[in-house]
Amino acid sequence: MRTVRALVISARPWQWVKNLAVLPGIIFAQRAGVPADVAAVALAFTVFCLASSAGYLLNDVLDREKDRLHPAKKSRPVARGDLSPGQALVAALLLAAASLALAWFLGEAEAPPRHRFVLFPALYLALILAYSLVLKRIVLVDVLAISAGFMLRVLAGGAVIQVEISSWLLICTFFLAVFLGLSKRRAEFLNAPAHADQRPTRPVLGAYDGAALDILIGATTSALLLSYVLYTVSEHTVEMFGTRNLFYTTPIAFYGVGRYLFLVLRPAGGEDPTLLLWRDRPLQVAAVLWLAAVLVIVYA
């Protein structure tokens, strides 16, 4: 029972909210009322939950020594010794295999078959492996790898219902993911050891610079908000939804981005964007209001 609990904690189910990135395709394609498409996207969400949990288990095994030096990560089951590296690796392999098997079944279940859907979780798992072994040690490449993972989810959400994701949606996803990644690195940088004889638990932080991160976050925030505004007023968007009212969701989006920055950039503000979303009520309200407004505008 203790091992099962340790496996569940290491799988990090609270992080599965990131896999909701498969939803934009069905929402903005106005297919959220089609039961078959909803079921397909729900299964796609499950595929990426299995794959992401496999990645967390692998990462815990590879980083167990560094995690033991981190004030919060030292309580992770592998770092604490509640779960052996061998058990974690076996669980990771089983979850990855289940993810690919479900993706293949999902692709085969429709007519015509959607064989290419399995490519998205396969590429995602390959990206996780590359990130865990190499990419997370390279400045900026680590953030771009995280962004690629979000874009794969969005593309998969469109592929599973056979709709093309618009360029605007991909651009907004990219800048949002980069914004979250840079903000997380900034929070980690702020909370890194202040003394030269103390090494940061994430080695890449030693190559980052606080001032440069501030500039990049500012530029990315501007690009994100501008891209979203341009998307809401573009001719393609207005023609597709038959209204210009999507523009009126921009104040909510601005508040959500600003609130997140306010939380993550303050001292000891937290290094995990998902936990901030679960704990901060104003951020939750902003997310719910934005989604509700989009649904009303797009479908009504």
C-alpha positions as CSV (number, residue, x, y, z in Angstrom):
1,M,0.0,0.0,0.0
2,R,2.9,2.3,0.8
3,T,4.4,1.6,-2.6
4,V,1.1,2.3,-4.4
5,R,0.8,5.6,-2.6
6,A,4.4,6.5,-3.5
7,L,3.7,5.7,-7.1
8,V,0.6,7.9,-7.2
9,I,2.5,10.8,-5.6
10,S,5.4,10.4,-8.1
11,A,2.9,10.3,-11.0
12,R,1.8,13.8,-9.9
13,P,-1.9,13.7,-10.9
14,W,-2.3,17.4,-9.9
15,Q,-0.1,18.2,-12.9
16,W,-2.5,16.7,-15.3
17,V,-4.2,20.0,-15.7
18,K,-1.4,20.9,-18.2
19,N,-2.8,18.2,-20.5
20,L,-6.0,20.3,-20.9
21,A,-3.9,21.8,-23.7
22,V,-5.6,19.2,-25.9
23,L,-8.9,21.2,-25.6
24,P,-8.4,24.4,-27.7
25,G,-8.9,22.4,-30.9
26,I,-12.3,21.1,-30.1
27,I,-13.4,24.4,-28.4
28,F,-12.3,26.8,-31.2
29,A,-13.5,24.3,-34.0
30,Q,-17.0,24.6,-32.4
31,R,-17.1,20.8,-31.9
32,A,-17.6,20.7,-28.1
33,G,-21.2,19.7,-28.7
34,V,-20.3,16.6,-30.7
35,P,-20.3,13.6,-28.3
36,A,-17.9,11.5,-30.4
37,D,-15.4,14.3,-30.6
38,V,-15.7,15.0,-26.8
39,A,-15.0,11.3,-26.2
40,A,-12.0,11.3,-28.5
41,V,-10.5,14.4,-26.9
42,A,-11.1,12.9,-23.4
43,L,-9.1,9.8,-24.4
44,A,-6.4,12.0,-25.9
45,F,-6.3,13.8,-22.5
46,T,-5.8,10.4,-20.9
47,V,-3.1,9.5,-23.3
48,F,-1.0,12.6,-22.3
49,C,-1.8,12.1,-18.6
50,L,-0.2,8.6,-18.8
51,A,2.8,9.9,-20.8
52,S,3.4,12.9,-18.6
53,S,3.3,10.7,-15.5
54,A,5.9,8.4,-17.1
55,G,8.1,11.5,-17.6
56,Y,7.7,12.6,-14.0
57,L,8.8,9.2,-12.7
58,L,11.8,9.1,-15.0
59,N,12.8,12.6,-14.0
60,D,12.5,11.7,-10.3
61,V,14.9,8.8,-10.8
62,L,17.5,10.8,-12.7
63,D,17.3,13.8,-10.3
64,R,17.0,11.9,-7.0
65,E,20.4,13.1,-5.7
66,K,19.8,16.8,-6.5
67,D,16.2,16.5,-5.2
68,R,17.5,15.5,-1.8
69,L,19.2,18.9,-1.6
70,H,16.0,20.8,-2.4
71,P,13.8,22.0,0.5
72,A,10.6,20.9,-1.2
73,K,11.7,18.2,-3.7
74,K,13.5,16.2,-1.0
75,S,10.0,14.9,0.1
76,R,9.5,13.2,-3.3
77,P,9.1,9.4,-2.8
78,V,12.2,8.4,-4.9
79,A,14.4,11.1,-3.3
80,R,13.1,10.1,0.2
81,G,13.6,6.3,-0.4
82,D,9.9,5.4,-0.3
83,L,10.1,4.2,-3.9
84,S,13.1,2.5,-5.4
85,P,14.6,3.7,-8.7
86,G,13.9,0.3,-10.2
87,Q,10.2,0.4,-9.2
88,A,9.9,4.0,-10.6
89,L,11.5,3.0,-13.9
90,V,9.2,0.0,-14.3
91,A,6.2,2.1,-13.6
92,A,7.4,4.8,-16.1
93,L,7.8,2.1,-18.8
94,L,4.4,0.7,-18.2
95,L,2.7,4.1,-18.3
96,A,4.6,5.0,-21.5
97,A,3.5,1.7,-23.1
98,A,-0.1,2.3,-22.0
99,S,-0.1,5.8,-23.4
100,L,1.1,4.6,-26.8
101,A,-1.3,1.6,-26.8
102,L,-4.3,3.8,-26.1
103,A,-3.1,6.3,-28.7
104,W,-2.9,3.5,-31.3
105,F,-6.3,2.2,-30.4
106,L,-7.8,5.7,-30.6
107,G,-6.3,6.2,-34.0
108,E,-7.6,2.8,-35.2
109,A,-11.1,3.3,-33.8
110,E,-12.3,5.8,-36.4
111,A,-13.0,5.7,-40.0
112,P,-10.8,6.6,-41.8
113,P,-8.2,5.5,-39.2
114,R,-6.2,8.3,-37.6
115,H,-2.8,6.5,-37.6
116,R,-0.9,9.8,-37.3
117,F,-2.4,10.5,-33.8
118,V,0.0,8.1,-32.2
119,L,2.9,10.2,-33.5
120,F,2.0,13.0,-31.0
121,P,2.4,11.0,-27.7
122,A,5.4,9.2,-29.3
123,L,7.1,12.5,-30.0
124,Y,6.1,13.8,-26.6
125,L,7.7,10.8,-24.9
126,A,10.9,11.2,-27.0
127,L,10.9,14.9,-26.0
128,I,10.6,14.0,-22.3
129,L,13.5,11.6,-22.6
130,A,15.7,14.2,-24.4
131,Y,14.7,16.8,-21.9
132,S,15.5,14.6,-18.9
133,L,18.9,13.5,-20.3
134,V,20.2,16.6,-22.1
135,L,17.9,19.5,-22.9
136,K,17.2,20.7,-19.3
137,R,20.9,21.5,-18.9
138,I,21.0,24.0,-21.8
139,V,20.0,27.6,-21.2
140,L,16.7,28.6,-23.0
141,V,16.6,25.3,-24.8
142,D,15.1,23.9,-21.6
143,V,12.3,26.4,-21.8
144,L,11.8,25.8,-25.6
145,A,11.5,22.1,-25.0
146,I,8.8,22.6,-22.4
147,S,7.0,24.9,-24.9
148,A,7.3,22.2,-27.6
149,G,5.5,19.8,-25.2
150,F,2.5,22.1,-24.9
151,M,2.4,22.6,-28.7
152,L,2.4,18.8,-29.2
153,R,-0.6,18.6,-26.9
154,V,-2.5,21.3,-28.8
155,L,-1.8,19.7,-32.2
156,A,-2.8,16.3,-30.8
157,G,-6.1,17.7,-29.7
158,G,-6.8,18.8,-33.2
159,A,-5.5,15.6,-34.9
160,V,-7.7,13.4,-32.8
161,I,-10.9,15.1,-34.2
162,Q,-9.2,15.7,-37.6
163,V,-9.3,19.5,-37.5
164,E,-6.4,21.8,-38.4
165,I,-5.1,24.0,-35.6
166,S,-4.9,27.7,-36.7
167,S,-1.5,29.4,-36.8
168,W,-2.8,32.0,-34.4
169,L,-3.7,29.4,-31.8
170,L,-0.2,27.8,-32.2
171,I,1.5,31.2,-31.8
172,C,-0.5,32.0,-28.7
173,T,0.3,28.5,-27.3
174,F,4.0,29.0,-27.9
175,F,4.2,32.4,-26.2
176,L,2.1,31.2,-23.3
177,A,4.3,28.2,-22.8
178,V,7.5,30.2,-23.1
179,F,6.1,32.8,-20.7
180,L,5.3,30.1,-18.1
181,G,8.7,28.4,-18.6
182,L,10.7,31.7,-18.2
183,S,8.6,32.7,-15.2
184,K,9.3,29.4,-13.5
185,R,13.0,29.7,-14.1
186,R,12.9,33.3,-12.7
187,A,11.2,31.9,-9.5
188,E,13.8,29.1,-9.3
189,F,16.6,31.7,-9.8
190,L,15.2,33.9,-7.0
191,N,15.0,30.9,-4.6
192,A,18.4,29.4,-5.6
193,P,21.2,29.3,-2.9
194,A,22.8,32.8,-2.4
195,H,26.2,31.5,-1.4
196,A,28.9,30.4,-3.8
197,D,29.6,27.3,-1.9
198,Q,26.0,26.1,-2.4
199,R,25.2,24.6,-5.8
200,P,21.6,25.1,-7.1
201,T,19.6,21.9,-7.3
202,R,18.9,22.6,-11.0
203,P,22.3,23.1,-12.6
204,V,21.1,25.2,-15.5
205,L,20.2,28.0,-13.1
206,G,23.9,28.8,-12.7
207,A,23.9,29.8,-16.4
208,Y,20.9,32.1,-16.2
209,D,20.9,35.8,-15.3
210,G,18.2,37.5,-13.4
211,A,18.3,40.7,-15.5
212,A,18.2,38.8,-18.8
213,L,15.3,36.7,-17.5
214,D,13.4,39.9,-16.6
215,I,13.9,41.2,-20.2
216,L,12.9,38.0,-21.8
217,I,9.8,37.7,-19.6
218,G,8.8,41.2,-20.4
219,A,9.2,40.6,-24.1
220,T,7.4,37.3,-24.0
221,T,4.5,38.8,-22.0
222,S,4.1,41.5,-24.6
223,A,4.2,39.1,-27.5
224,L,1.7,36.8,-25.8
225,L,-0.9,39.5,-25.1
226,L,-0.4,41.1,-28.5
227,S,-0.7,37.8,-30.3
228,Y,-3.9,37.0,-28.4
229,V,-5.4,40.4,-29.2
230,L,-4.5,40.1,-32.9
231,Y,-6.0,36.6,-32.9
232,T,-9.3,37.9,-31.5
233,V,-9.7,40.6,-34.1
234,S,-8.2,38.8,-37.1
235,E,-10.4,38.4,-40.2
236,H,-10.1,34.6,-40.0
237,T,-11.4,34.6,-36.4
238,V,-14.3,37.1,-37.1
239,E,-15.3,35.1,-40.1
240,M,-15.2,31.8,-38.3
241,F,-17.2,32.8,-35.3
242,G,-19.3,35.5,-36.9
243,T,-18.5,38.1,-34.2
244,R,-15.9,40.5,-33.0
245,N,-16.8,40.0,-29.4
246,L,-13.9,37.6,-28.6
247,F,-11.8,40.8,-28.3
248,Y,-13.7,41.5,-25.0
249,T,-12.0,38.5,-23.3
250,T,-8.6,40.3,-23.5
251,P,-9.0,42.1,-20.1
252,I,-9.6,38.8,-18.4
253,A,-6.5,37.4,-20.2
254,F,-4.5,40.4,-19.2
255,Y,-5.5,40.0,-15.6
256,G,-4.7,36.3,-15.5
257,V,-1.2,36.9,-16.9
258,G,-0.6,39.8,-14.6
259,R,-1.8,37.9,-11.6
260,Y,0.5,35.0,-12.4
261,L,3.5,37.3,-12.7
262,F,2.6,39.0,-9.5
263,L,2.6,35.6,-7.7
264,V,5.6,34.0,-9.3
265,L,8.0,36.9,-9.3
266,R,7.7,37.8,-5.6
267,P,10.2,36.4,-3.1
268,A,9.3,32.8,-2.3
269,G,6.4,33.1,-4.7
270,G,6.6,29.5,-5.8
271,E,8.3,27.6,-8.6
272,D,5.4,25.5,-9.9
273,P,2.7,27.2,-12.1
274,T,0.3,24.3,-11.6
275,L,0.4,24.6,-7.8
276,L,-0.2,28.3,-8.1
277,L,-3.3,27.7,-10.2
278,W,-4.6,25.2,-7.7
279,R,-3.9,27.5,-4.7
280,D,-4.7,31.0,-5.8
281,R,-8.4,31.8,-5.9
282,P,-8.2,35.0,-8.1
283,L,-6.2,33.1,-10.7
284,Q,-8.8,30.3,-10.6
285,V,-11.6,32.8,-11.0
286,A,-9.9,34.5,-14.0
287,A,-9.4,31.1,-15.7
288,V,-13.0,30.1,-15.2
289,L,-14.3,33.5,-16.3
290,W,-12.1,33.5,-19.4
291,L,-13.3,30.0,-20.4
292,A,-16.9,30.8,-19.8
293,A,-16.7,34.0,-21.8
294,V,-15.0,32.2,-24.7
295,L,-17.6,29.4,-24.7
296,V,-20.5,31.9,-24.7
297,I,-19.0,34.0,-27.5
298,V,-17.9,31.1,-29.7
299,Y,-21.0,29.0,-29.3
300,A,-23.8,31.6,-28.8
